[in-house]
Amino acid sequence: MGLFSKNNKIEATNVDFDDLKFYRVTDSKSIYEYAERIMHRYPIVLNFTDCLISEANEVLMFLSGVLYACDGEIVKIQDKIYLMAQKSDLIGPTLTKFINDYKKK
């Protein structure tokens, strides 16, 4: 057994759809609120349609680090709309259904 063995299978966890929070991002002022929700294992959906590209990049870069530290991922749902959640929640039935229903193909 090596130090970097791949035996860490992620077990699916389920979240209630009511726990999923939707935000329309216009700037980076609420970045810590988004990070707080992620750190407390609540999935969020961020809509960047009303946001400058520079502000959106700042939010996405910061939250990418938070998600990495919390074993989470970003899933692009549609252009400028992203779901951010723990990996185990993403493979659970609620978020899997959400992704399949709304992800642009």
N, C-alpha and C positions, 0 to 999 in steps of 0.2 A: 504494500500500500504506500503510495507516494503522498507527498504533501498536497499535491494538486489533483487528487483523484476526482473523477466525475460522477461519484456515487450520490451526489446531493440532488435527489429528485425533488422537485417542487410539488408540494401537495396543494391541490386546488382548495381555495376558501371561497365562501360566498358572501357577498355583501348585499344588503337591501338596496333596491333601486332608490329608496328615499334617502340613502346616504350619499348618493351621487349628487354633487353640487355643480351647477353650471354658472360660469362667469363670462361676461362680455368684457374683454380687456381693452381699455382705451389708453393706458399708460402703465408704467412700472410701479406706481405708488402702492399697490396692494400685493406686491411680490412676497412679502413676509407672511401675509394671510394665506396665500396659496401654499407656501412652504410649510406652514403650521398644519394645515389640513393634511398634506401629504405625510408629514411626520407622525400624525395621529392615525394613519392608515385609512383615511377617507379619500376615495377617488374623486377627481375633479375633471371637468371638461372646460377647456379654455377656448373662447372664440376670439380670434385676433382680427376680425374683419374691419373693425373701427380703430385699428392701432397702426401707428407708424412702424415700418419694417425694423428700424433701429431699436425701438422700444420692445417689439415682439422678440427680436433676437436676444436682447438683454434678459427678458423674462425666461425665454426658453433655455438659454445657457445656464442661468442660475438654477432653475428648477431641474435641469438635467443632472447637476451635481447633487442636489437634494435627493432625487430619485435614485441615483447611483448609490448613495450612502444608505438609503432605506430599502435597497433591493427592489426597486421599481422600474417601470418602463414608460415610455411615451408611445402612444399609438395615434397615428394620423387618421382621423375619422373622415374629414373632408378638407378641401383647401382652406387653410387658416383655422381649422378646428382640430384640437388635440385632446385626447384622453390621457390622463396621468394617474397611475395606480400601482400598487404592489404587484409583482409578478404573479403571486399566488391568487390574487383577486382577479387578475386579467384572464386566468384560465378557469375561473369559477363560472357557473352557469349564468349569473346575472349579467356580468360584463361581457362574456362571450356572446350572449344574445344581443346586447346593445351594439357591440362592434359589428356583428353580422347584419343587423338591421339597418345601421346608419352609415357604415363605411362605404365610401364611394369606390366603385369598382373600375 
